[in-house]
Amino acid sequence: MGRFLPSNVALEFSVQYESVIAYGACRFIEDLDAKRAALFGLIAKYFPALRPGQEYRPITDQELMRTSVYLIGIDSWSGKRNWPERAKQSDEWPALAEEWFA
């Protein structure tokens, strides 16, 4: 989610957003090695410069046993994006001060 977008008309207030919806079959992963690989894969994707055993403690078996991991086989997906810089404003009402857009 991005910024909240104020307006000088109540029904034009908005928000910047992006979303994706995925459709497919979901299954529960029980194998500890598969769970560990999936979780480390997520960490590596979003924090590629950090390494387990160096910058952070690796996942323990006890942590994996109390963590649920699911695999989604995606059949289809869709997404949408609404990212205007400002919400619609009306000429029928005084304009908002620039401070609301900072």
OpenMM code with the backbone's topology and positions (N, CA, C; nanometers):
from openmm import Vec3, app, unit

residues = "MET GLY ARG PHE LEU PRO SER ASN VAL ALA LEU GLU PHE SER VAL GLN TYR GLU SER VAL ILE ALA TYR GLY ALA CYS ARG PHE ILE GLU ASP LEU ASP ALA LYS ARG ALA ALA LEU PHE GLY LEU ILE ALA LYS TYR PHE PRO ALA LEU ARG PRO GLY GLN GLU TYR ARG PRO ILE THR ASP GLN GLU LEU MET ARG THR SER VAL TYR LEU ILE GLY ILE ASP SER TRP SER GLY LYS ARG ASN TRP PRO GLU ARG ALA LYS GLN SER ASP GLU TRP PRO ALA LEU ALA GLU GLU TRP PHE ALA".split()
positions = [
    Vec3(0.0834, -0.1166, 0.0000),
    Vec3(0.0000, 0.0000, 0.0000),
    Vec3(0.0881, 0.1231, 0.0000),
    Vec3(0.0464, 0.2216, -0.0726),
    Vec3(0.1194, 0.3470, -0.0789),
    Vec3(0.0587, 0.4508, 0.0136),
    Vec3(0.0546, 0.5738, -0.0343),
    Vec3(0.0061, 0.6849, 0.0472),
    Vec3(-0.1459, 0.6935, 0.0458),
    Vec3(-0.2004, 0.7561, 0.1530),
    Vec3(-0.3403, 0.7938, 0.1549),
    Vec3(-0.3531, 0.9211, 0.0730),
    Vec3(-0.4598, 0.9330, -0.0053),
    Vec3(-0.4781, 1.0468, -0.0947),
    Vec3(-0.6017, 1.1262, -0.0528),
    Vec3(-0.5815, 1.2437, 0.0075),
    Vec3(-0.6958, 1.3244, 0.0501),
    Vec3(-0.7603, 1.3967, -0.0680),
    Vec3(-0.8825, 1.4389, -0.0473),
    Vec3(-0.9552, 1.5147, -0.1490),
    Vec3(-1.0367, 1.6227, -0.0795),
    Vec3(-1.0869, 1.7176, -0.1572),
    Vec3(-1.1774, 1.8172, -0.0998),
    Vec3(-1.3231, 1.7728, -0.1150),
    Vec3(-1.3449, 1.6478, -0.1563),
    Vec3(-1.4781, 1.5872, -0.1684),
    Vec3(-1.4728, 1.4510, -0.0977),
    Vec3(-1.5636, 1.4290, -0.0044),
    Vec3(-1.5592, 1.3080, 0.0794),
    Vec3(-1.5495, 1.1785, -0.0005),
    Vec3(-1.6257, 1.1635, -0.1073),
    Vec3(-1.6283, 1.0372, -0.1802),
    Vec3(-1.5119, 1.0193, -0.2772),
    Vec3(-1.4190, 1.1126, -0.2808),
    Vec3(-1.3022, 1.1006, -0.3679),
    Vec3(-1.1740, 1.0669, -0.2923),
    Vec3(-1.1790, 1.0572, -0.1574),
    Vec3(-1.0608, 1.0147, -0.0831),
    Vec3(-1.0178, 0.8799, -0.1376),
    Vec3(-0.8876, 0.8538, -0.1436),
    Vec3(-0.8405, 0.7301, -0.2048),
    Vec3(-0.7104, 0.6845, -0.1393),
    Vec3(-0.6532, 0.5800, -0.1958),
    Vec3(-0.5259, 0.5269, -0.1483),
    Vec3(-0.4549, 0.4645, -0.2684),
    Vec3(-0.3238, 0.4735, -0.2682),
    Vec3(-0.2448, 0.4063, -0.3707),
    Vec3(-0.2333, 0.2589, -0.3316),
    Vec3(-0.2510, 0.1684, -0.4279),
    Vec3(-0.2398, 0.0266, -0.3947),
    Vec3(-0.1970, -0.0555, -0.5156),
    Vec3(-0.1428, -0.1716, -0.4850),
    Vec3(-0.1127, -0.2749, -0.5828),
    Vec3(-0.1575, -0.4061, -0.5201),
    Vec3(-0.2136, -0.4949, -0.5995),
    Vec3(-0.2550, -0.6237, -0.5442),
    Vec3(-0.2463, -0.7327, -0.6502),
    Vec3(-0.2274, -0.8548, -0.6028),
    Vec3(-0.2251, -0.9722, -0.6887),
    Vec3(-0.3075, -1.0806, -0.6197),
    Vec3(-0.3887, -1.1495, -0.6967),
    Vec3(-0.4647, -1.2634, -0.6458),
    Vec3(-0.4228, -1.3848, -0.7269),
    Vec3(-0.3849, -1.4920, -0.6575),
    Vec3(-0.3424, -1.6154, -0.7237),
    Vec3(-0.4455, -1.7247, -0.6974),
    Vec3(-0.4711, -1.8052, -0.8009),
    Vec3(-0.5640, -1.9176, -0.7907),
    Vec3(-0.4867, -2.0463, -0.8190),
    Vec3(-0.5121, -2.1486, -0.7387),
    Vec3(-0.4462, -2.2753, -0.7613),
    Vec3(-0.4656, -2.3690, -0.6443),
    Vec3(-0.3981, -2.4816, -0.6508),
    Vec3(-0.4057, -2.5819, -0.5451),
    Vec3(-0.3002, -2.5531, -0.4392),
    Vec3(-0.3410, -2.5668, -0.3160),
    Vec3(-0.2520, -2.5407, -0.2032),
    Vec3(-0.2283, -2.6719, -0.1287),
    Vec3(-0.1037, -2.6929, -0.0887),
    Vec3(-0.0767, -2.8126, -0.0083),
    Vec3(0.0174, -2.7770, 0.1064),
    Vec3(0.0006, -2.8474, 0.2152),
    Vec3(0.0782, -2.8297, 0.3371),
    Vec3(0.2112, -2.9031, 0.3223),
    Vec3(0.3210, -2.8352, 0.3494),
    Vec3(0.4536, -2.8992, 0.3437),
    Vec3(0.4879, -2.9491, 0.4835),
    Vec3(0.5158, -3.0787, 0.4942),
    Vec3(0.5482, -3.1377, 0.6245),
    Vec3(0.6971, -3.1677, 0.6407),
    Vec3(0.7656, -3.1994, 0.5325),
    Vec3(0.9070, -3.2345, 0.5382),
    Vec3(0.9894, -3.1146, 0.5875),
    Vec3(1.0676, -3.1351, 0.6946),
    Vec3(1.1445, -3.0248, 0.7541),
    Vec3(1.2450, -2.9644, 0.6572),
    Vec3(1.3120, -3.0476, 0.5771),
    Vec3(1.4094, -2.9940, 0.4816),
    Vec3(1.3412, -2.9087, 0.3743),
    Vec3(1.2236, -2.9502, 0.3298),
    Vec3(1.1495, -2.8725, 0.2297),
    Vec3(1.0994, -2.7411, 0.2900),
    Vec3(1.0529, -2.7460, 0.4154),
    Vec3(1.0092, -2.6240, 0.4831),
    Vec3(1.1254, -2.5270, 0.4987),
    Vec3(1.2391, -2.5796, 0.5409),
    Vec3(1.3587, -2.4966, 0.5614),
    Vec3(1.4008, -2.4307, 0.4296),
    Vec3(1.4023, -2.5080, 0.3221),
    Vec3(1.4414, -2.4544, 0.1914),
    Vec3(1.3460, -2.3435, 0.1472),
    Vec3(1.2167, -2.3635, 0.1677),
    Vec3(1.1183, -2.2625, 0.1284),
    Vec3(1.1361, -2.1330, 0.2073),
    Vec3(1.1545, -2.1450, 0.3387),
    Vec3(1.1701, -2.0258, 0.4225),
    Vec3(1.3011, -1.9531, 0.3940),
    Vec3(1.4092, -2.0282, 0.3769),
    Vec3(1.5365, -1.9645, 0.3416),
    Vec3(1.5284, -1.9005, 0.2026),
    Vec3(1.4489, -1.9596, 0.1136),
    Vec3(1.4294, -1.9001, -0.0189),
    Vec3(1.3622, -1.7639, -0.0095),
    Vec3(1.2633, -1.7500, 0.0788),
    Vec3(1.1978, -1.6211, 0.0982),
    Vec3(1.2943, -1.5178, 0.1567),
    Vec3(1.3710, -1.5599, 0.2562),
    Vec3(1.4684, -1.4680, 0.3163),
    Vec3(1.5698, -1.4237, 0.2118),
    Vec3(1.6190, -1.5172, 0.1321),
    Vec3(1.7184, -1.4847, 0.0290),
    Vec3(1.6610, -1.3898, -0.0763),
    Vec3(1.5319, -1.4052, -0.1062),
    Vec3(1.4695, -1.3180, -0.2057),
    Vec3(1.4641, -1.1737, -0.1574),
    Vec3(1.4235, -1.1522, -0.0325),
    Vec3(1.4023, -1.0169, 0.0184),
    Vec3(1.5225, -0.9586, 0.0915),
    Vec3(1.6157, -1.0430, 0.1344),
    Vec3(1.7367, -0.9971, 0.2040),
    Vec3(1.8577, -1.0708, 0.1472),
    Vec3(1.8886, -1.0511, 0.0186),
    Vec3(1.9926, -1.1306, -0.0467),
    Vec3(2.1329, -1.1145, 0.0111),
    Vec3(2.1596, -1.0053, 0.0785),
    Vec3(2.2945, -0.9829, 0.1325),
    Vec3(2.3163, -1.0507, 0.2678),
    Vec3(2.2102, -1.0994, 0.3308),
    Vec3(2.2229, -1.1633, 0.4622),
    Vec3(2.2350, -1.3144, 0.4466),
    Vec3(2.3271, -1.3739, 0.5210),
    Vec3(2.3530, -1.5168, 0.5102),
    Vec3(2.3273, -1.5873, 0.6435),
    Vec3(2.2574, -1.7042, 0.6376),
    Vec3(2.2341, -1.7789, 0.7610),
    Vec3(2.3656, -1.8274, 0.8194),
    Vec3(2.3751, -1.8207, 0.9500),
    Vec3(2.4972, -1.8640, 1.0170),
    Vec3(2.6029, -1.7553, 1.0237),
    Vec3(2.5778, -1.6439, 0.9554),
    Vec3(2.6712, -1.5310, 0.9609),
    Vec3(2.6007, -1.4074, 1.0166),
    Vec3(2.5042, -1.3525, 0.9408),
    Vec3(2.4334, -1.2342, 0.9894),
    Vec3(2.3131, -1.2693, 1.0774),
    Vec3(2.2618, -1.3899, 1.0654),
    Vec3(2.1495, -1.4299, 1.1500),
    Vec3(2.1557, -1.5793, 1.1795),
    Vec3(2.0930, -1.6178, 1.2921),
    Vec3(2.0902, -1.7578, 1.3336),
    Vec3(1.9979, -1.8353, 1.2411),
    Vec3(2.0407, -1.9500, 1.1914),
    Vec3(1.9555, -2.0321, 1.1053),
    Vec3(1.8309, -2.0826, 1.1778),
    Vec3(1.7353, -2.1280, 1.1003),
    Vec3(1.6109, -2.1833, 1.1530),
    Vec3(1.6404, -2.3162, 1.2217),
    Vec3(1.5849, -2.3345, 1.3393),
    Vec3(1.6050, -2.4611, 1.4118),
    Vec3(1.4923, -2.5591, 1.3789),
    Vec3(1.5150, -2.6878, 1.4040),
    Vec3(1.4104, -2.7887, 1.3835),
    Vec3(1.2893, -2.7595, 1.4714),
    Vec3(1.3123, -2.7131, 1.5947),
    Vec3(1.2012, -2.6818, 1.6855),
    Vec3(1.1146, -2.5697, 1.6280),
    Vec3(1.1781, -2.4694, 1.5670),
    Vec3(1.1019, -2.3607, 1.5049),
    Vec3(1.0230, -2.4119, 1.3841),
    Vec3(1.0846, -2.4992, 1.3057),
    Vec3(1.0158, -2.5543, 1.1883),
    Vec3(0.8962, -2.6388, 1.2273),
    Vec3(0.9049, -2.7116, 1.3381),
    Vec3(0.7951, -2.7981, 1.3805),
    Vec3(0.6730, -2.7171, 1.4244),
    Vec3(0.6912, -2.5920, 1.4632),
    Vec3(0.5769, -2.5096, 1.5024),
    Vec3(0.5430, -2.4022, 1.3980),
    Vec3(0.5986, -2.4170, 1.2780),
    Vec3(0.5730, -2.3235, 1.1690),
    Vec3(0.5057, -2.3968, 1.0533),
    Vec3(0.3961, -2.3419, 1.0051),
    Vec3(0.3265, -2.4002, 0.8897),
    Vec3(0.3777, -2.3361, 0.7621),
    Vec3(0.4046, -2.4181, 0.6632),
    Vec3(0.4490, -2.3712, 0.5322),
    Vec3(0.3603, -2.4372, 0.4280),
    Vec3(0.3101, -2.3571, 0.3355),
    Vec3(0.2216, -2.4057, 0.2311),
    Vec3(0.2824, -2.3771, 0.0942),
    Vec3(0.2579, -2.4665, 0.0027),
    Vec3(0.3004, -2.4504, -0.1361),
    Vec3(0.1752, -2.4301, -0.2202),
    Vec3(0.1757, -2.3255, -0.3007),
    Vec3(0.0625, -2.3001, -0.3887),
    Vec3(0.1084, -2.3220, -0.5320),
    Vec3(0.0461, -2.4189, -0.5982),
    Vec3(0.0691, -2.4407, -0.7406),
    Vec3(-0.0242, -2.3472, -0.8163),
    Vec3(0.0285, -2.2389, -0.8696),
    Vec3(-0.0551, -2.1348, -0.9297),
    Vec3(-0.1059, -2.1780, -1.0672),
    Vec3(-0.2395, -2.1771, -1.0821),
    Vec3(-0.3040, -2.2061, -1.2100),
    Vec3(-0.3244, -2.0775, -1.2898),
    Vec3(-0.3612, -1.9709, -1.2193),
    Vec3(-0.3802, -1.8412, -1.2836),
    Vec3(-0.3667, -1.7325, -1.1783),
    Vec3(-0.3466, -1.6100, -1.2262),
    Vec3(-0.3370, -1.4982, -1.1338),
    Vec3(-0.3793, -1.3712, -1.2057),
    Vec3(-0.4155, -1.2727, -1.1259),
    Vec3(-0.4502, -1.1426, -1.1820),
    Vec3(-0.4029, -1.0359, -1.0842),
    Vec3(-0.3830, -0.9172, -1.1352),
    Vec3(-0.3375, -0.8089, -1.0506),
    Vec3(-0.3932, -0.6763, -1.0978),
    Vec3(-0.3858, -0.5798, -1.0090),
    Vec3(-0.4257, -0.4461, -1.0479),
    Vec3(-0.3433, -0.3446, -0.9697),
    Vec3(-0.3378, -0.2251, -1.0252),
    Vec3(-0.2567, -0.1191, -0.9661),
    Vec3(-0.3331, 0.0120, -0.9758),
    Vec3(-0.3366, 0.0845, -0.8674),
    Vec3(-0.3953, 0.2177, -0.8627),
    Vec3(-0.2931, 0.3061, -0.7927),
    Vec3(-0.2200, 0.3856, -0.8696),
    Vec3(-0.1088, 0.4603, -0.8110),
    Vec3(-0.1082, 0.6072, -0.8544),
    Vec3(-0.2235, 0.6760, -0.8463),
    Vec3(-0.2232, 0.8176, -0.8821),
    Vec3(-0.1469, 0.8994, -0.7779),
    Vec3(-0.0987, 1.0128, -0.8172),
    Vec3(-0.0277, 1.1001, -0.7231),
    Vec3(-0.1252, 1.1767, -0.6346),
    Vec3(-0.2459, 1.2005, -0.6853),
    Vec3(-0.3473, 1.2724, -0.6081),
    Vec3(-0.4855, 1.2157, -0.6374),
    Vec3(-0.5733, 1.2265, -0.5376),
    Vec3(-0.7132, 1.1900, -0.5585),
    Vec3(-0.7813, 1.3010, -0.6386),
    Vec3(-0.8952, 1.2701, -0.6964),
    Vec3(-0.9711, 1.3698, -0.7710),
    Vec3(-1.0148, 1.4820, -0.6773),
    Vec3(-1.0127, 1.6031, -0.7268),
    Vec3(-1.0543, 1.7215, -0.6525),
    Vec3(-1.1715, 1.7855, -0.7275),
    Vec3(-1.2493, 1.8645, -0.6577),
    Vec3(-1.3633, 1.9306, -0.7190),
    Vec3(-1.3401, 2.0808, -0.7266),
    Vec3(-1.3860, 2.1393, -0.8356),
    Vec3(-1.3814, 2.2853, -0.8501),
    Vec3(-1.4961, 2.3517, -0.7749),
    Vec3(-1.5891, 2.2703, -0.7225),
    Vec3(-1.7060, 2.3231, -0.6526),
    Vec3(-1.6808, 2.3481, -0.5039),
    Vec3(-1.5605, 2.3203, -0.4576),
    Vec3(-1.5262, 2.3363, -0.3161),
    Vec3(-1.3846, 2.3912, -0.3103),
    Vec3(-1.3498, 2.4675, -0.2049),
    Vec3(-1.2130, 2.5217, -0.1965),
    Vec3(-1.1082, 2.4096, -0.2014),
    Vec3(-1.0018, 2.4355, -0.2732),
    Vec3(-0.8940, 2.3368, -0.2869),
    Vec3(-0.8259, 2.3122, -0.1531),
    Vec3(-0.7769, 2.1905, -0.1325),
    Vec3(-0.6989, 2.1578, -0.0133),
    Vec3(-0.5646, 2.2300, -0.0195),
    Vec3(-0.5131, 2.2667, 0.0956),
    Vec3(-0.3796, 2.3292, 0.1028),
    Vec3(-0.2739, 2.2272, 0.0638),
    Vec3(-0.1642, 2.2731, 0.0086),
    Vec3(-0.0559, 2.1846, -0.0373),
    Vec3(0.0010, 2.0986, 0.0756),
    Vec3(-0.0090, 2.1412, 0.1982),
    Vec3(0.0442, 2.0633, 0.3110),
    Vec3(-0.0175, 1.9225, 0.3182),
    Vec3(-0.1396, 1.9061, 0.2650),
    Vec3(-0.2060, 1.7756, 0.2659),
    Vec3(-0.1481, 1.6789, 0.1643),
    Vec3(-0.0656, 1.7294, 0.0755),
    Vec3(-0.0098, 1.6448, -0.0313),
    Vec3(0.1380, 1.6159, -0.0126),
    Vec3(0.1938, 1.6543, 0.0988),
    Vec3(0.3371, 1.6336, 0.1226),
    Vec3(0.3667, 1.4910, 0.1630),
] * unit.nanometer
topology = app.Topology()
chain = topology.addChain("A")
for resn in residues:
    res = topology.addResidue(resn, chain)
    for name in ("N", "CA", "C"):
        topology.addAtom(name, app.Element.getBySymbol(name[0]), res)
